[in-house]
Every structure is written in C-alpha cells, then in structure tokens.
Amino acid sequence: MELVSSIVWSERFVPEQMASMKVRVDQIAMDHQFFTSVVPSWYKSPSEVGAWR
C-alpha cells in the first residue's frame, strides 16, 4: 500500500487536504488491524454474502 507516499504527495501538491488524507490513512490502518491482516475488517467472503453459485 502506498499510504506513506499518499501523505507525502498530499503535503507537496494539495496541502489543504492533509487533514482528510490523514483521516483516510488512519481508517485504512484500522481496517487492516494496523497491518497485522491483509484482509480488511469490512470484507465479507462470497459465502458470507450469499454470492451467486
């Protein structure tokens, strides 16, 4: 994931969006249990959502 580079890019090119970028990065980190999991917490497997068979 390019989280660190997203922060750097935002700081250089759209500094007015730094606060919202930090919120997004924090959410991604939490979704992935601070990168102890490659599967985000919101993901549901096809069997969990009743996908087509």
N, C-alpha and C positions, 0 to 999 in steps of 0.2 A: 504494500500500500504506500501511497505517496503522501502520507499525512504531513510529514515534516516539510517536504517540498511545497505542499499547498500553503502552509503557513508562510514560508519564505516568499513564495510567489505573490501571495496576497499583500504581504508587507511592502514589497517593492512596487507593485503595479496598482493595487487598489487598497491602500492603507485604511480608507474609510470603512472597509468591510472586514477588518481584522477581528472585531468582536464577534460577528456572526460566523466567521471561519473557525474561530476557537470553539464556539458552541458546537459546530458540526464535528470538529475533530474530537471533542470530548464525547459526543454521542456515539461516534464510531468506536472509540476506545471502550466505552461501556458496553456497547452491543457485542463486542468480541471479548468480554471479560478481561479487559486490559491485556489483550493479545495472548491469553492462555488458551484461546479457542479460535480456530479458523472459521468456524460456523457462527454467524451472528445469532444473538439470542432470539431475534424475531423470526428466524427461518423456521418453516414447518416443512417436513418432508411430504412428498406427494401422498403417501399413505395417511398422513395426519389430516390432510385437507380433502380427502376423497377424490383424488385426481382420476382422470379417465383411465380406463384399463384397456 
